[in-house]
Amino acid sequence: MELPLVVGVDGSDSSLEAVDEAARLGLPLRLVHASLWERYEGSRPSLSTDRPAEEVLAEHIIASGAERARLRNPEVKVSGEVLPDDAVSVLLREGHDASAVVTGARGRSELAGLLLGSVSLAVAARAVCPVIVVRGSEQNRQGARGRVVVGVGDSTEGSGAVRFAVREAEARGCALEAVRAWRCPAHEHVDHPFLAEEPARAHEERASADLDDALREAAGDHPEVEVVRRSVEGPAQKVLLDASADAGLLVVGALRQHGHVGLQLGRVAHALLHHSRSPVAVVPHQD
């Protein structure tokens, strides 16, 4: 059974951009809207003909999102539901039966100056499934940049991010760029100018080997996807933010430690969610 993409909708422009992103991929969509009016107002009397304004608004948000999805992709299967809970709880719970959760960068209640809304951050940092946060320029969001970029980390524990990125590239019909950032510690440099490049060359070669190891299985399972490997000197955060300028999607892994409570995002993933110029997918992996 094909798991749906779960899209959080609240009527904001940002959530409608999330619907656009999800509809392009062609998977079944499940639109969910979190509303607490039932909890606070209780059930309506059976003979009442008056409908609470919150109920009418919630149903309108779902219907508008479904219409937007079908306009974007007439072939997509869309379902929707209003759920009586807060947005973070709803999306985390729905993520257990989803191929991914898709959110906008900011909701209706978020301040315009915020780089990332609190709901999107909390879901990306706690969900058990991949979370796509739709942000960045219109060109990047609409896939005009034409490639998926995945950050390859220090260990094979991020293989889930690579597999997700390869599948996304295949679904979008675009190339995959795998990026491995590396740095040469200052104490490894030598004083002689003719030997100064040796330590750097060793780190670059190791980074290239890490890319080959990370991509071997996933790329082999999807031979039709064009894969470009890049090892780049510099801090991972800066290297990936630079790469996001020409990406339709930036994919990064995030460690989930068993039994840990609270947000679980590494420094790099946190920075990308706030500053990336393209949509960001956070793919969790277990400790």
C-alpha positions in Angstrom: 0.0 0.0 0.0 1.4 3.4 -1.0 1.6 5.7 2.0 0.3 9.3 1.3 2.1 12.6 1.6 0.5 14.3 4.6 0.2 18.1 4.1 -0.5 20.5 6.9 -2.9 23.2 5.7 -4.1 26.3 7.7 -5.2 28.7 4.9 -1.9 30.6 4.8 0.0 31.3 1.6 2.8 29.2 3.0 0.6 26.1 3.4 -0.8 26.5 -0.1 2.8 26.5 -1.4 3.2 23.2 0.5 0.2 21.8 -1.3 1.7 22.8 -4.6 5.0 21.1 -3.8 3.3 17.9 -2.7 0.9 17.7 -5.7 3.8 17.9 -8.1 5.1 14.6 -6.8 2.0 12.6 -7.9 1.6 10.6 -4.6 -1.8 10.4 -2.9 -2.3 13.5 -0.7 -3.8 13.6 2.8 -4.6 17.2 3.8 -5.0 17.8 7.5 -6.1 20.9 9.4 -5.7 21.2 13.1 -8.6 22.9 14.9 -9.4 23.0 18.6 -12.9 24.4 18.3 -14.6 21.1 19.0 -12.5 20.6 22.2 -13.4 24.0 23.5 -16.9 24.4 22.3 -18.1 20.8 22.6 -20.7 19.1 20.3 -23.5 21.2 18.8 -27.0 20.3 19.9 -28.6 17.9 17.5 -31.3 20.4 16.5 -29.0 23.3 16.1 -28.8 24.8 12.5 -26.1 27.2 13.4 -22.6 26.0 12.6 -19.7 27.5 14.5 -17.6 29.8 12.4 -14.5 27.8 13.2 -16.0 24.7 11.7 -17.0 26.4 8.5 -13.5 27.9 8.2 -11.8 24.6 8.8 -13.9 22.8 6.2 -13.2 25.7 3.7 -9.4 25.4 4.3 -9.5 21.7 3.5 -11.7 22.2 0.4 -9.5 25.1 -0.9 -6.4 23.0 -0.4 -7.9 20.0 -2.3 -8.9 22.3 -5.1 -5.4 23.8 -5.3 -3.9 20.3 -5.4 -6.2 19.2 -8.3 -5.4 22.3 -10.2 -1.7 21.7 -9.8 -2.1 18.0 -10.7 -5.5 16.7 -12.0 -4.3 13.1 -11.6 -3.5 13.3 -7.9 -5.7 11.6 -5.3 -6.7 13.9 -2.5 -8.4 13.4 0.8 -8.8 15.8 3.8 -9.7 15.9 7.4 -10.1 18.4 10.2 -8.6 17.0 13.4 -9.3 18.4 16.9 -5.8 19.0 18.2 -2.9 21.4 18.0 -1.0 21.5 14.7 2.3 19.9 16.0 0.5 17.0 17.6 -1.6 16.3 14.5 1.3 16.3 12.1 3.6 14.2 14.3 0.8 11.6 14.7 -0.1 11.6 11.0 3.6 11.1 10.2 3.5 7.6 11.5 1.4 6.6 8.4 2.9 8.9 5.8 5.7 8.7 3.2 6.5 12.2 4.3 5.0 15.3 6.0 4.9 18.5 4.0 4.6 21.9 5.7 5.0 25.6 4.8 7.7 27.6 6.4 5.2 29.8 8.4 1.6 29.5 9.4 -1.1 32.1 9.6 -0.2 33.0 13.2 3.5 33.4 12.7 5.1 36.8 12.6 6.1 37.8 9.0 9.7 38.4 10.1 10.3 34.9 11.3 12.6 32.8 9.2 10.8 29.6 10.1 7.6 29.0 12.0 7.5 27.1 15.3 5.2 24.4 13.9 7.5 23.6 11.0 10.5 23.6 13.2 9.0 21.3 15.8 7.7 18.8 13.3 11.0 18.7 11.3 12.8 18.1 14.6 10.6 15.3 16.0 8.8 13.5 13.2 9.5 9.8 12.6 9.2 10.2 8.8 10.8 12.7 6.4 9.6 16.2 6.6 9.7 18.6 3.7 9.5 22.3 4.7 8.6 24.4 1.6 10.6 27.6 1.7 12.9 29.7 -0.6 12.3 31.5 -3.8 9.5 30.8 -6.2 11.9 29.5 -8.8 13.3 27.0 -6.3 9.9 26.0 -5.0 8.5 25.3 -8.4 11.5 23.1 -9.4 12.8 25.5 -12.1 16.3 24.8 -10.7 15.9 21.2 -11.7 18.0 19.2 -9.2 17.9 17.6 -5.8 20.9 18.2 -3.5 21.7 15.9 -0.7 24.3 16.6 2.1 26.4 13.5 2.8 27.5 13.4 6.4 30.3 11.8 8.3 28.8 8.3 8.6 26.6 5.8 6.8 23.9 6.5 9.3 22.7 9.2 6.9 22.0 6.6 4.2 18.3 7.2 4.7 18.7 10.8 3.5 20.6 9.5 0.4 17.9 7.0 -0.4 15.2 9.6 0.0 17.1 12.0 -2.2 17.5 9.5 -5.0 13.8 8.6 -5.0 12.9 12.3 -5.0 15.2 12.9 -8.0 13.6 10.0 -9.8 10.1 11.3 -9.0 11.0 14.8 -10.2 12.8 13.6 -13.3 16.0 15.5 -12.4 19.6 15.0 -11.5 20.9 14.3 -8.0 23.8 16.3 -6.6 25.5 14.6 -3.6 27.7 17.1 -1.7 30.3 16.2 0.9 31.9 19.1 2.8 35.4 18.6 4.2 37.9 20.7 6.1 41.6 20.4 6.8 42.4 21.3 10.4 44.9 24.1 10.7 47.4 22.0 12.7 47.7 19.7 9.8 49.2 22.3 7.5 52.9 22.4 7.2 55.2 25.4 6.8 56.9 24.4 3.5 54.8 25.9 0.7 55.4 22.9 -1.7 54.0 20.5 0.9 51.1 22.5 2.1 48.6 20.9 -0.3 49.3 17.3 0.9 47.0 17.3 4.0 44.2 18.9 2.0 44.5 16.4 -0.8 44.2 13.5 1.7 41.0 15.0 3.2 39.5 15.7 -0.3 40.2 12.1 -1.4 38.6 10.8 1.8 35.5 12.9 1.1 35.3 11.5 -2.4 35.5 8.0 -1.0 32.8 8.8 1.5 30.5 10.0 -1.4 31.1 6.7 -3.3 30.3 4.6 -0.2 27.2 6.6 0.6 25.8 6.5 -3.0 26.8 3.0 -4.0 23.6 1.1 -3.0 21.0 3.8 -3.4 22.3 5.0 -6.8 22.6 1.4 -8.0 19.0 0.8 -7.3 18.0 3.8 -9.5 20.4 3.7 -12.4 18.3 6.1 -14.5 19.0 8.9 -12.0 22.0 11.1 -13.0 24.2 11.5 -10.0 26.8 14.3 -9.7 29.3 14.0 -6.8 30.9 17.1 -5.3 33.4 17.3 -2.5 33.8 20.9 -1.3 36.2 22.4 1.2 34.4 24.4 3.9 31.9 24.2 6.8 29.0 21.9 5.9 26.5 24.6 6.8 28.0 27.1 4.3 28.6 24.6 1.6 25.0 23.3 1.7 23.5 26.8 1.9 25.5 27.8 -1.2 24.2 24.6 -2.9 20.6 25.5 -2.1 20.7 28.5 -4.4 20.4 26.3 -7.4 18.3 23.4 -5.9 14.7 22.4 -6.2 15.1 20.5 -2.9 17.9 20.2 -0.3 18.0 16.9 1.6 19.7 16.4 5.0 19.7 13.7 7.6 18.8 14.3 11.3 19.7 12.0 14.2 16.9 10.8 16.5 18.3 9.5 19.8 16.1 6.9 21.5 14.4 8.2 24.6 15.4 11.8 24.0 12.7 14.4 24.5 12.5 17.7 22.7 13.8 18.9 19.4 16.4 16.7 17.7 18.1 18.6 14.9 21.8 19.0 14.3 23.3 22.4 13.9 23.5 22.0 10.1 19.9 20.9 9.6 18.7 23.7 11.9 20.6 26.3 9.9 19.3 25.0 6.6 15.7 25.1 7.8 16.1 28.7 8.7 18.2 30.0 5.8 18.0 27.6 2.8 17.0 29.2 -0.5 15.2 26.1 -1.6 12.7 23.7 0.1 14.4 21.4 2.7 13.7 17.8 3.5 14.8 16.5 6.9 15.2 12.7 6.9 15.4 11.2 10.4 17.6 8.2 11.3 17.8 6.4 14.6 20.8 6.4 17.0 
